[in-house]
């Protein structure tokens, strides 16, 4: 079976409308259908691993988001299905994000390790 690496870099795409990340949702569907996928979070999307994020107070004018996303929970659930989740350590440093608050089980890699990671997959999709 061909292996797919989903690189998620555009964070919070669709989270206002759907209360989840479109590609993380799609990854759940692909895995449930028998797909052999893993995920690399980079850029702003590494914040998905933070268990301390909380969007419950999000408002746009008078419009309150009554069902805020819980993307860290979505990531935890997909890891329970056997999907490996990687993140770029330099992206955390650049953004001042403390990895101590990241979900357990996500694997840290450096930018230099990306080519080696990419070589393990038949298809790489960058979102």
TILUMTI-216680 format. One record per residue: residue in three letters; x, y, z of N, C-alpha, C in turn; residue number from 1. Coordinates in Angstrom, 2 decimals. Layout:
<vexpa type="ALA" n_x="X" n_y="Y" n_z="Z" ca_x="X" ca_y="Y" ca_z="Z" c_x="X" c_y="Y" c_z="Z" seq="NUM"/>
...
END
This chain:
<vexpa type="UNK" n_x="0.84" n_y="-1.18" n_z="0.00" ca_x="0.00" ca_y="0.00" ca_z="0.00" c_x="0.89" c_y="1.25" c_z="0.00" seq="1"/>
<vexpa type="UNK" n_x="0.53" n_y="2.20" n_z="-0.81" ca_x="1.31" ca_y="3.43" ca_z="-0.91" c_x="1.14" c_y="4.26" c_z="0.34" seq="2"/>
<vexpa type="UNK" n_x="2.25" n_y="4.90" n_z="0.74" ca_x="2.25" ca_y="5.73" ca_z="1.93" c_x="2.11" c_y="7.20" c_z="1.54" seq="3"/>
<vexpa type="UNK" n_x="1.32" n_y="7.90" n_z="2.31" ca_x="1.05" ca_y="9.32" ca_z="2.05" c_x="1.47" c_y="10.14" c_z="3.27" seq="4"/>
<vexpa type="UNK" n_x="2.18" n_y="11.22" n_z="3.01" ca_x="2.50" ca_y="12.18" ca_z="4.06" c_x="1.70" c_y="13.45" c_z="3.79" seq="5"/>
<vexpa type="UNK" n_x="0.89" n_y="13.82" n_z="4.75" ca_x="0.12" ca_y="15.07" ca_z="4.66" c_x="0.93" c_y="16.15" c_z="5.39" seq="6"/>
<vexpa type="UNK" n_x="1.38" n_y="17.15" n_z="4.67" ca_x="2.06" ca_y="18.28" ca_z="5.32" c_x="1.02" c_y="19.37" c_z="5.50" seq="7"/>
<vexpa type="UNK" n_x="0.76" n_y="19.72" n_z="6.74" ca_x="-0.21" ca_y="20.77" ca_z="7.05" c_x="0.56" c_y="21.99" c_z="7.52" seq="8"/>
<vexpa type="UNK" n_x="0.47" n_y="23.07" n_z="6.73" ca_x="1.18" ca_y="24.30" ca_z="7.07" c_x="0.22" c_y="25.47" c_z="7.25" seq="9"/>
<vexpa type="UNK" n_x="-0.88" n_y="25.45" n_z="6.52" ca_x="-1.88" ca_y="26.52" ca_z="6.65" c_x="-2.81" c_y="26.17" c_z="7.80" seq="10"/>
<vexpa type="UNK" n_x="-2.57" n_y="26.79" n_z="8.93" ca_x="-3.32" ca_y="26.45" ca_z="10.13" c_x="-4.69" c_y="27.11" c_z="10.17" seq="11"/>
<vexpa type="UNK" n_x="-5.59" n_y="26.47" n_z="10.84" ca_x="-6.92" ca_y="26.99" ca_z="11.15" c_x="-7.75" c_y="27.28" c_z="9.91" seq="12"/>
<vexpa type="UNK" n_x="-7.44" n_y="26.60" n_z="8.81" ca_x="-8.25" ca_y="26.73" ca_z="7.60" c_x="-9.57" c_y="26.00" c_z="7.82" seq="13"/>
<vexpa type="UNK" n_x="-10.66" n_y="26.71" n_z="7.78" ca_x="-11.98" ca_y="26.10" ca_z="7.94" c_x="-12.42" c_y="25.92" c_z="9.38" seq="14"/>
<vexpa type="UNK" n_x="-11.61" n_y="26.36" n_z="10.34" ca_x="-12.00" ca_y="26.10" ca_z="11.73" c_x="-13.18" c_y="26.95" c_z="12.18" seq="15"/>
<vexpa type="UNK" n_x="-13.40" n_y="28.10" n_z="11.55" ca_x="-14.56" ca_y="28.90" ca_z="11.95" c_x="-15.86" c_y="28.30" c_z="11.44" seq="16"/>
<vexpa type="UNK" n_x="-15.82" n_y="27.77" n_z="10.23" ca_x="-17.03" ca_y="27.22" ca_z="9.63" c_x="-17.32" c_y="25.81" c_z="10.09" seq="17"/>
<vexpa type="UNK" n_x="-16.30" n_y="25.01" n_z="10.23" ca_x="-16.49" ca_y="23.58" ca_z="10.47" c_x="-16.03" c_y="23.12" c_z="11.85" seq="18"/>
<vexpa type="UNK" n_x="-15.42" n_y="23.98" n_z="12.63" ca_x="-14.92" ca_y="23.64" ca_z="13.96" c_x="-13.84" c_y="22.57" c_z="13.94" seq="19"/>
<vexpa type="UNK" n_x="-13.20" n_y="22.39" n_z="12.81" ca_x="-12.05" ca_y="21.50" ca_z="12.73" c_x="-11.18" c_y="21.94" c_z="11.57" seq="20"/>
<vexpa type="UNK" n_x="-10.02" n_y="21.34" n_z="11.46" ca_x="-9.15" ca_y="21.62" ca_z="10.32" c_x="-9.54" c_y="20.66" c_z="9.20" seq="21"/>
<vexpa type="UNK" n_x="-9.72" n_y="21.20" n_z="8.02" ca_x="-10.18" ca_y="20.40" ca_z="6.88" c_x="-9.27" c_y="19.22" c_z="6.59" seq="22"/>
<vexpa type="UNK" n_x="-7.96" n_y="19.43" n_z="6.60" ca_x="-7.04" ca_y="18.36" ca_z="6.24" c_x="-6.91" c_y="17.33" c_z="7.36" seq="23"/>
<vexpa type="UNK" n_x="-6.97" n_y="17.76" n_z="8.60" ca_x="-6.96" ca_y="16.78" ca_z="9.70" c_x="-8.22" c_y="15.93" c_z="9.61" seq="24"/>
<vexpa type="UNK" n_x="-9.35" n_y="16.55" n_z="9.32" ca_x="-10.60" ca_y="15.82" ca_z="9.14" c_x="-10.47" c_y="14.83" c_z="7.98" seq="25"/>
<vexpa type="UNK" n_x="-9.92" n_y="15.30" n_z="6.86" ca_x="-9.73" ca_y="14.42" ca_z="5.69" c_x="-8.78" c_y="13.26" c_z="6.03" seq="26"/>
<vexpa type="UNK" n_x="-7.77" n_y="13.54" n_z="6.82" ca_x="-6.83" ca_y="12.49" ca_z="7.22" c_x="-7.53" c_y="11.41" c_z="8.05" seq="27"/>
<vexpa type="UNK" n_x="-8.45" n_y="11.82" n_z="8.92" ca_x="-9.24" ca_y="10.83" ca_z="9.66" c_x="-10.03" c_y="9.95" c_z="8.69" seq="28"/>
<vexpa type="UNK" n_x="-10.65" n_y="10.56" n_z="7.71" ca_x="-11.47" ca_y="9.82" ca_z="6.74" c_x="-10.58" c_y="8.84" c_z="5.97" seq="29"/>
<vexpa type="UNK" n_x="-9.42" n_y="9.31" n_z="5.50" ca_x="-8.51" ca_y="8.45" ca_z="4.74" c_x="-8.02" c_y="7.28" c_z="5.59" seq="30"/>
<vexpa type="UNK" n_x="-7.69" n_y="7.55" n_z="6.84" ca_x="-7.22" ca_y="6.48" ca_z="7.72" c_x="-8.33" c_y="5.47" c_z="7.98" seq="31"/>
<vexpa type="UNK" n_x="-9.53" n_y="5.97" n_z="8.24" ca_x="-10.67" ca_y="5.07" ca_z="8.48" c_x="-10.99" c_y="4.21" c_z="7.26" seq="32"/>
<vexpa type="UNK" n_x="-10.66" n_y="4.72" n_z="6.07" ca_x="-10.90" ca_y="3.97" ca_z="4.83" c_x="-9.74" c_y="3.03" c_z="4.50" seq="33"/>
<vexpa type="UNK" n_x="-8.76" n_y="2.94" n_z="5.40" ca_x="-7.65" ca_y="2.02" ca_z="5.18" c_x="-6.40" c_y="2.65" c_z="4.62" seq="34"/>
<vexpa type="UNK" n_x="-6.37" n_y="3.96" n_z="4.51" ca_x="-5.20" ca_y="4.64" ca_z="3.98" c_x="-4.01" c_y="4.55" c_z="4.91" seq="35"/>
<vexpa type="UNK" n_x="-2.84" n_y="4.60" n_z="4.33" ca_x="-1.59" ca_y="4.55" ca_z="5.08" c_x="-1.01" c_y="5.96" c_z="5.08" seq="36"/>
<vexpa type="UNK" n_x="-1.39" n_y="6.75" n_z="6.05" ca_x="-1.01" ca_y="8.16" ca_z="6.06" c_x="-0.30" c_y="8.53" c_z="7.35" seq="37"/>
<vexpa type="UNK" n_x="0.50" n_y="9.56" n_z="7.26" ca_x="1.10" ca_y="10.22" ca_z="8.41" c_x="0.96" c_y="11.73" c_z="8.18" seq="38"/>
<vexpa type="UNK" n_x="1.26" n_y="12.50" n_z="9.20" ca_x="1.07" ca_y="13.95" ca_z="9.13" c_x="2.34" c_y="14.65" c_z="9.60" seq="39"/>
<vexpa type="UNK" n_x="2.72" n_y="15.68" n_z="8.88" ca_x="3.80" ca_y="16.58" ca_z="9.32" c_x="3.18" c_y="17.96" c_z="9.52" seq="40"/>
<vexpa type="UNK" n_x="3.22" n_y="18.46" n_z="10.74" ca_x="2.74" ca_y="19.80" ca_z="11.03" c_x="3.92" c_y="20.75" c_z="10.98" seq="41"/>
<vexpa type="UNK" n_x="3.75" n_y="21.83" n_z="10.27" ca_x="4.82" ca_y="22.82" ca_z="10.22" c_x="4.24" c_y="24.21" c_z="10.16" seq="42"/>
<vexpa type="UNK" n_x="5.09" n_y="25.19" n_z="10.29" ca_x="4.61" ca_y="26.57" ca_z="10.29" c_x="3.66" c_y="26.79" c_z="11.46" seq="43"/>
<vexpa type="UNK" n_x="2.62" n_y="27.58" n_z="11.22" ca_x="1.65" ca_y="27.87" ca_z="12.28" c_x="0.88" c_y="26.64" c_z="12.73" seq="44"/>
<vexpa type="UNK" n_x="0.82" n_y="25.63" n_z="11.87" ca_x="0.03" ca_y="24.43" ca_z="12.21" c_x="0.62" c_y="23.61" c_z="13.36" seq="45"/>
<vexpa type="UNK" n_x="1.87" n_y="23.88" n_z="13.73" ca_x="2.40" ca_y="23.13" ca_z="14.87" c_x="1.66" c_y="23.48" c_z="16.16" seq="46"/>
<vexpa type="UNK" n_x="0.97" n_y="24.62" n_z="16.16" ca_x="0.18" ca_y="24.99" ca_z="17.33" c_x="-0.95" c_y="23.99" c_z="17.58" seq="47"/>
<vexpa type="UNK" n_x="-1.29" n_y="23.20" n_z="16.57" ca_x="-2.32" ca_y="22.17" ca_z="16.75" c_x="-1.94" c_y="21.17" c_z="17.84" seq="48"/>
<vexpa type="UNK" n_x="-0.66" n_y="21.05" n_z="18.13" ca_x="-0.21" ca_y="20.09" ca_z="19.13" c_x="-0.32" c_y="20.62" c_z="20.56" seq="49"/>
<vexpa type="UNK" n_x="-0.58" n_y="21.91" n_z="20.70" ca_x="-0.64" ca_y="22.52" ca_z="22.03" c_x="-1.93" c_y="22.16" c_z="22.74" seq="50"/>
<vexpa type="UNK" n_x="-1.80" n_y="21.54" n_z="23.89" ca_x="-2.99" ca_y="21.13" ca_z="24.64" c_x="-3.58" c_y="22.31" c_z="25.42" seq="51"/>
<vexpa type="UNK" n_x="-2.90" n_y="23.45" n_z="25.42" ca_x="-3.38" ca_y="24.61" ca_z="26.18" c_x="-4.15" c_y="25.60" c_z="25.32" seq="52"/>
<vexpa type="UNK" n_x="-4.31" n_y="25.32" n_z="24.01" ca_x="-5.05" ca_y="26.28" ca_z="23.21" c_x="-6.53" c_y="26.21" c_z="23.56" seq="53"/>
<vexpa type="UNK" n_x="-7.17" n_y="27.37" n_z="23.55" ca_x="-8.56" ca_y="27.45" ca_z="23.93" c_x="-9.20" c_y="28.60" c_z="23.18" seq="54"/>
<vexpa type="UNK" n_x="-10.10" n_y="28.30" n_z="22.27" ca_x="-10.77" ca_y="29.32" ca_z="21.46" c_x="-12.19" c_y="29.57" c_z="21.93" seq="55"/>
<vexpa type="UNK" n_x="-12.50" n_y="29.23" n_z="23.16" ca_x="-13.88" ca_y="29.34" ca_z="23.63" c_x="-14.38" c_y="30.78" c_z="23.71" seq="56"/>
<vexpa type="UNK" n_x="-13.50" n_y="31.76" n_z="23.79" ca_x="-13.94" ca_y="33.14" ca_z="23.86" c_x="-13.93" c_y="33.87" c_z="22.53" seq="57"/>
<vexpa type="UNK" n_x="-13.75" n_y="33.13" n_z="21.44" ca_x="-13.64" ca_y="33.74" ca_z="20.13" c_x="-14.94" c_y="34.40" c_z="19.69" seq="58"/>
<vexpa type="UNK" n_x="-14.83" n_y="35.69" n_z="19.28" ca_x="-15.99" ca_y="36.44" ca_z="18.79" c_x="-15.57" c_y="37.28" c_z="17.59" seq="59"/>
<vexpa type="UNK" n_x="-16.52" n_y="37.48" n_z="16.67" ca_x="-16.34" ca_y="38.38" ca_z="15.53" c_x="-17.49" c_y="39.36" c_z="15.60" seq="60"/>
<vexpa type="UNK" n_x="-17.21" n_y="40.58" n_z="16.06" ca_x="-18.29" ca_y="41.53" ca_z="16.28" c_x="-19.21" c_y="40.97" c_z="17.36" seq="61"/>
<vexpa type="UNK" n_x="-20.47" n_y="40.83" n_z="17.04" ca_x="-21.44" ca_y="40.28" ca_z="17.99" c_x="-21.61" c_y="38.77" c_z="17.84" seq="62"/>
<vexpa type="UNK" n_x="-20.93" n_y="38.19" n_z="16.84" ca_x="-21.06" ca_y="36.75" ca_z="16.56" c_x="-20.06" c_y="35.97" c_z="17.41" seq="63"/>
<vexpa type="UNK" n_x="-20.58" n_y="35.15" n_z="18.32" ca_x="-19.74" ca_y="34.32" ca_z="19.18" c_x="-19.61" c_y="32.93" c_z="18.57" seq="64"/>
<vexpa type="UNK" n_x="-18.39" n_y="32.40" n_z="18.60" ca_x="-18.17" ca_y="31.02" ca_z="18.16" c_x="-18.61" c_y="30.13" c_z="19.30" seq="65"/>
<vexpa type="UNK" n_x="-19.76" n_y="29.47" n_z="19.14" ca_x="-20.32" ca_y="28.66" ca_z="20.22" c_x="-19.77" c_y="27.24" c_z="20.25" seq="66"/>
<vexpa type="UNK" n_x="-19.14" n_y="26.82" n_z="19.16" ca_x="-18.57" ca_y="25.48" ca_z="19.12" c_x="-17.12" c_y="25.59" c_z="18.64" seq="67"/>
<vexpa type="UNK" n_x="-16.24" n_y="26.07" n_z="19.50" ca_x="-14.85" ca_y="26.29" ca_z="19.09" c_x="-14.15" c_y="24.98" c_z="18.75" seq="68"/>
<vexpa type="UNK" n_x="-13.14" n_y="25.06" n_z="17.89" ca_x="-12.41" ca_y="23.84" ca_z="17.53" c_x="-11.57" c_y="23.32" c_z="18.69" seq="69"/>
<vexpa type="UNK" n_x="-11.38" n_y="22.03" n_z="18.72" ca_x="-10.50" ca_y="21.36" ca_z="19.69" c_x="-9.54" c_y="20.49" c_z="18.88" seq="70"/>
<vexpa type="UNK" n_x="-8.68" n_y="21.16" n_z="18.14" ca_x="-7.85" ca_y="20.44" ca_z="17.17" c_x="-6.84" c_y="19.53" c_z="17.84" seq="71"/>
<vexpa type="UNK" n_x="-6.32" n_y="19.91" n_z="19.01" ca_x="-5.40" ca_y="19.02" ca_z="19.72" c_x="-6.09" c_y="17.67" c_z="19.99" seq="72"/>
<vexpa type="UNK" n_x="-7.37" n_y="17.71" n_z="20.31" ca_x="-8.11" ca_y="16.45" ca_z="20.53" c_x="-8.22" c_y="15.66" c_z="19.23" seq="73"/>
<vexpa type="UNK" n_x="-8.43" n_y="16.36" n_z="18.11" ca_x="-8.50" ca_y="15.68" ca_z="16.81" c_x="-7.16" c_y="15.02" c_z="16.47" seq="74"/>
<vexpa type="UNK" n_x="-6.08" n_y="15.71" n_z="16.79" ca_x="-4.74" ca_y="15.15" ca_z="16.54" c_x="-4.52" c_y="13.93" c_z="17.44" seq="75"/>
<vexpa type="UNK" n_x="-4.90" n_y="14.03" n_z="18.71" ca_x="-4.73" ca_y="12.90" ca_z="19.64" c_x="-5.51" c_y="11.68" c_z="19.13" seq="76"/>
<vexpa type="UNK" n_x="-6.73" n_y="11.90" n_z="18.65" ca_x="-7.55" ca_y="10.78" ca_z="18.15" c_x="-6.94" c_y="10.12" c_z="16.92" seq="77"/>
<vexpa type="UNK" n_x="-6.35" n_y="10.93" n_z="16.04" ca_x="-5.77" ca_y="10.31" ca_z="14.84" c_x="-4.48" c_y="9.57" c_z="15.19" seq="78"/>
<vexpa type="UNK" n_x="-3.75" n_y="10.03" n_z="16.20" ca_x="-2.57" ca_y="9.27" ca_z="16.64" c_x="-3.01" c_y="7.94" c_z="17.24" seq="79"/>
<vexpa type="UNK" n_x="-4.16" n_y="7.91" n_z="17.91" ca_x="-4.67" ca_y="6.65" ca_z="18.47" c_x="-4.98" c_y="5.63" c_z="17.37" seq="80"/>
<vexpa type="UNK" n_x="-5.23" n_y="6.13" n_z="16.17" ca_x="-5.51" ca_y="5.25" ca_z="15.02" c_x="-4.24" c_y="4.73" c_z="14.36" seq="81"/>
<vexpa type="UNK" n_x="-3.08" n_y="5.16" n_z="14.86" ca_x="-1.81" ca_y="4.70" ca_z="14.31" c_x="-1.15" c_y="5.65" c_z="13.35" seq="82"/>
<vexpa type="UNK" n_x="-1.69" n_y="6.83" n_z="13.20" ca_x="-1.07" ca_y="7.84" ca_z="12.33" c_x="0.07" c_y="8.50" c_z="13.09" seq="83"/>
<vexpa type="UNK" n_x="1.23" n_y="8.53" n_z="12.47" ca_x="2.37" ca_y="9.23" ca_z="13.09" c_x="2.25" c_y="10.72" c_z="12.78" seq="84"/>
<vexpa type="UNK" n_x="2.50" n_y="11.52" n_z="13.80" ca_x="2.44" ca_y="12.98" ca_z="13.63" c_x="3.82" c_y="13.54" c_z="13.96" seq="85"/>
<vexpa type="UNK" n_x="4.36" n_y="14.27" n_z="13.01" ca_x="5.67" ca_y="14.90" ca_z="13.15" c_x="5.48" c_y="16.42" c_z="13.20" seq="86"/>
<vexpa type="UNK" n_x="6.47" n_y="17.11" n_z="13.75" ca_x="6.48" ca_y="18.57" ca_z="13.68" c_x="7.92" c_y="19.04" c_z="13.56" seq="87"/>
<vexpa type="UNK" n_x="8.08" n_y="20.24" n_z="13.02" ca_x="9.40" ca_y="20.82" ca_z="12.80" c_x="9.81" c_y="21.62" c_z="14.05" seq="88"/>
<vexpa type="UNK" n_x="10.90" n_y="21.22" n_z="14.66" ca_x="11.33" ca_y="21.87" ca_z="15.91" c_x="11.64" c_y="23.35" c_z="15.70" seq="89"/>
<vexpa type="UNK" n_x="12.23" n_y="23.71" n_z="14.57" ca_x="12.58" ca_y="25.11" ca_z="14.33" c_x="11.33" c_y="26.00" c_z="14.27" seq="90"/>
<vexpa type="UNK" n_x="10.22" n_y="25.45" n_z="13.80" ca_x="8.98" ca_y="26.23" ca_z="13.74" c_x="8.48" c_y="26.58" c_z="15.14" seq="91"/>
<vexpa type="UNK" n_x="8.66" n_y="25.66" n_z="16.09" ca_x="8.26" ca_y="25.94" ca_z="17.47" c_x="9.14" c_y="27.04" c_z="18.06" seq="92"/>
<vexpa type="UNK" n_x="10.43" n_y="26.96" n_z="17.81" ca_x="11.36" ca_y="27.96" ca_z="18.34" c_x="11.05" c_y="29.33" c_z="17.75" seq="93"/>
<vexpa type="UNK" n_x="10.84" n_y="29.40" n_z="16.43" ca_x="10.56" ca_y="30.69" ca_z="15.78" c_x="9.32" c_y="31.36" c_z="16.34" seq="94"/>
<vexpa type="UNK" n_x="8.35" n_y="30.57" n_z="16.77" ca_x="7.07" ca_y="31.10" ca_z="17.24" c_x="7.00" c_y="31.21" c_z="18.77" seq="95"/>
<vexpa type="UNK" n_x="8.05" n_y="30.78" n_z="19.44" ca_x="8.07" ca_y="30.84" ca_z="20.91" c_x="7.07" c_y="29.90" c_z="21.54" seq="96"/>
<vexpa type="UNK" n_x="6.76" n_y="28.82" n_z="20.86" ca_x="5.79" ca_y="27.84" ca_z="21.38" c_x="6.54" c_y="26.82" c_z="22.22" seq="97"/>
<vexpa type="UNK" n_x="6.07" n_y="26.63" n_z="23.43" ca_x="6.72" ca_y="25.69" ca_z="24.34" c_x="6.26" c_y="24.27" c_z="24.03" seq="98"/>
<vexpa type="UNK" n_x="7.18" n_y="23.42" n_z="23.66" ca_x="6.82" ca_y="22.05" ca_z="23.28" c_x="6.46" c_y="21.20" c_z="24.49" seq="99"/>
<vexpa type="UNK" n_x="6.72" n_y="21.72" n_z="25.70" ca_x="6.31" ca_y="20.99" ca_z="26.91" c_x="4.79" c_y="20.85" c_z="26.97" seq="100"/>
<vexpa type="UNK" n_x="4.09" n_y="21.75" n_z="26.27" ca_x="2.63" ca_y="21.71" ca_z="26.27" c_x="2.07" c_y="20.95" c_z="25.07" seq="101"/>
<vexpa type="UNK" n_x="2.93" n_y="20.27" n_z="24.31" ca_x="2.48" ca_y="19.51" ca_z="23.15" c_x="1.93" c_y="18.15" c_z="23.56" seq="102"/>
<vexpa type="UNK" n_x="1.08" n_y="17.62" n_z="22.71" ca_x="0.57" ca_y="16.27" ca_z="22.91" c_x="1.73" c_y="15.28" c_z="22.99" seq="103"/>
<vexpa type="UNK" n_x="1.59" n_y="14.31" n_z="23.84" ca_x="2.57" ca_y="13.24" ca_z="23.93" c_x="2.44" c_y="12.34" c_z="22.70" seq="104"/>
<vexpa type="UNK" n_x="3.57" n_y="11.99" n_z="22.14" ca_x="3.56" ca_y="11.07" ca_z="21.00" c_x="3.91" c_y="11.71" c_z="19.68" seq="105"/>
<vexpa type="UNK" n_x="3.77" n_y="13.03" n_z="19.57" ca_x="4.19" ca_y="13.71" ca_z="18.34" c_x="5.72" c_y="13.68" c_z="18.29" seq="106"/>
<vexpa type="UNK" n_x="6.25" n_y="13.48" n_z="17.10" ca_x="7.69" ca_y="13.33" ca_z="16.95" c_x="8.33" c_y="14.59" c_z="16.36" seq="107"/>
<vexpa type="UNK" n_x="9.31" n_y="15.08" n_z="17.07" ca_x="10.03" ca_y="16.28" ca_z="16.66" c_x="11.09" c_y="15.91" c_z="15.63" seq="108"/>
<vexpa type="UNK" n_x="11.15" n_y="16.67" n_z="14.54" ca_x="12.23" ca_y="16.52" ca_z="13.58" c_x="12.74" c_y="17.92" c_z="13.25" seq="109"/>
<vexpa type="UNK" n_x="13.94" n_y="17.99" n_z="12.69" ca_x="14.48" ca_y="19.28" ca_z="12.27" c_x="14.26" c_y="19.43" c_z="10.76" seq="110"/>
<vexpa type="UNK" n_x="14.42" n_y="20.63" n_z="10.28" ca_x="14.29" ca_y="20.88" ca_z="8.84" c_x="15.25" c_y="19.99" c_z="8.06" seq="111"/>
<vexpa type="UNK" n_x="16.45" n_y="19.80" n_z="8.62" ca_x="17.47" ca_y="18.99" ca_z="7.94" c_x="17.02" c_y="17.53" c_z="7.77" seq="112"/>
<vexpa type="UNK" n_x="16.13" n_y="17.07" n_z="8.62" ca_x="15.67" ca_y="15.68" ca_z="8.56" c_x="14.50" c_y="15.47" c_z="7.59" seq="113"/>
<vexpa type="UNK" n_x="13.97" n_y="16.56" n_z="7.06" ca_x="12.80" ca_y="16.45" ca_z="6.17" c_x="13.07" c_y="15.57" c_z="4.94" seq="114"/>
<vexpa type="UNK" n_x="14.18" n_y="15.74" n_z="4.22" ca_x="14.38" ca_y="14.89" ca_z="3.05" c_x="14.37" c_y="13.40" c_z="3.39" seq="115"/>
<vexpa type="UNK" n_x="14.96" n_y="13.05" n_z="4.52" ca_x="14.96" ca_y="11.65" ca_z="4.94" c_x="13.53" c_y="11.18" c_z="5.24" seq="116"/>
<vexpa type="UNK" n_x="12.74" n_y="12.03" n_z="5.90" ca_x="11.34" ca_y="11.69" ca_z="6.17" c_x="10.58" c_y="11.54" c_z="4.86" seq="117"/>
<vexpa type="UNK" n_x="10.75" n_y="12.49" n_z="3.95" ca_x="10.03" ca_y="12.47" ca_z="2.68" c_x="10.33" c_y="11.20" c_z="1.87" seq="118"/>
<vexpa type="UNK" n_x="11.55" n_y="10.70" n_z="2.00" ca_x="11.94" ca_y="9.53" ca_z="1.21" c_x="11.18" c_y="8.27" c_z="1.61" seq="119"/>
<vexpa type="UNK" n_x="10.48" n_y="8.30" n_z="2.73" ca_x="9.73" ca_y="7.14" ca_z="3.20" c_x="8.31" c_y="7.06" c_z="2.63" seq="120"/>
<vexpa type="UNK" n_x="7.92" n_y="8.07" n_z="1.84" ca_x="6.53" ca_y="8.15" ca_z="1.36" c_x="6.47" c_y="8.13" c_z="-0.15" seq="121"/>
<vexpa type="UNK" n_x="5.38" n_y="7.55" n_z="-0.66" ca_x="5.13" ca_y="7.51" ca_z="-2.10" c_x="4.52" c_y="8.82" c_z="-2.60" seq="122"/>
<vexpa type="UNK" n_x="3.70" n_y="9.42" n_z="-1.74" ca_x="3.03" ca_y="10.67" ca_z="-2.10" c_x="3.15" c_y="11.65" c_z="-0.94" seq="123"/>
<vexpa type="UNK" n_x="3.39" n_y="12.91" n_z="-1.28" ca_x="3.45" ca_y="13.96" ca_z="-0.28" c_x="2.49" c_y="15.06" c_z="-0.71" seq="124"/>
<vexpa type="UNK" n_x="1.55" n_y="15.36" n_z="0.16" ca_x="0.57" ca_y="16.40" ca_z="-0.13" c_x="0.82" c_y="17.56" c_z="0.83" seq="125"/>
<vexpa type="UNK" n_x="0.94" n_y="18.75" n_z="0.27" ca_x="1.26" ca_y="19.93" ca_z="1.08" c_x="0.06" c_y="20.86" c_z="1.08" seq="126"/>
<vexpa type="UNK" n_x="-0.48" n_y="21.09" n_z="2.24" ca_x="-1.70" ca_y="21.90" ca_z="2.38" c_x="-1.39" c_y="23.20" c_z="3.06" seq="127"/>
END
